[in-house]
Amino acid sequence: QHYYVNNPAGTGISPKWDFTSQGATRGNPNAYVVAAKVVSLAAPTGPHDIDWVQLKAVTGSLATDVYRTDTRGGQPPASRAYTGTSAHPELLTLLLNTALNI
């Protein structure tokens, strides 16, 4: 699942990838990552797509780095409202830079 949570630093929202309830990591309380932006650059596909972003883990053990690179159309939500479904799953390509060391 992918959704947004309150930023652990206390300001704004942060993306969370949560694998605690499905797949091989189901039931593992450490199988998630909340990340913070390191750097972004304009999508090479044009201004109608959202920026590519590199993020670093803030909490959780699912990954140390996350890269958002498949960003055709759309923008992230303005709040952390979670409806029980993934927020914009079609926008995200995750390259989890760990071998799930959880």
N, C-alpha and C positions, 0 to 999 in steps of 0.2 A: 504494500500500500504506500502511496505517496500523498502527503498532506502537509499542512503548515501548522506550526505551534508557536507559542510565545517564545521570543528569543531568550535563550538562557542568560544573556547579559542584561535583560530587562527592557530593551527597546525594540519595538517592531516585531516582525515574525521571521521564522526560519523554516526552511524545508526539512521535512522528516521522511525518511524511507524506513518503513517498518515491516520487517519480515518475521515478527514474533508469532504470527498466527497462521502461517502457511508454509508449505514446502518442507525441505529438509531441516530448516531452522525453527519450525513450529515448536512453541513452548520454551524456546531459549530467550530469556529476558534481555540478553545482550545483543540480539539480532536486529539492531536498528542503528541508524545514524541520523543525528541532527547536525546540519552543516552550516558553515558561514562562508560568504563569498571571499575569495582571495583576489581574483581578477576576472574581468570580463572584456570581451571585444565584440565589435559589431559582427553579426552573422554574415558570412561571405555570400549568402544567398540573397541578400538585399535588405533594405530598411523595413520591409513589411514583416520580417521575422524577428523574433526577440534575440537578444545578445546570447552568444555562447559564454558559458561561465565555468570557471574552476572553483570548486568549493573544498574546504578542509573540514574534517570532522571536529565537532565541538563536544558532543557526547555520543555514547554508543560505541559498539565494537564491530559493526557491519563493514565499515570501510574507513580508510584514512583520507581518501580523496574521492570526489565525485565530479564528473564532467557533464555538463548539459550542452549537447551539440546538435540535437535534432529538434529545431525550434521553429518549424514552419507555422506561422500564424499564431495569434493569441498572445495573451499576457497572463502572468500569474495573478491569483486572486488578491484583492486588496486587504482581506482579513483572513484569519485562520479558520473560518467557518468550515467545518468538516461535515459532509453530508453522508458519510459512510461509503463513499466511492473515491477512487483515486482522483486527484485534481490534475487534469490535463495529462493523462498518461501518454497520449500521442505526441506530446512535446518533448518527452524526456528520453534520452539515451544515456543509461548509466554505465559507466565503466568503473566498477568498484575496484579500487587499487589495493585490494588485499585478497587473500585466498580464504575469506570468511574465517578469520582467526578468532572465532568466538566460542 
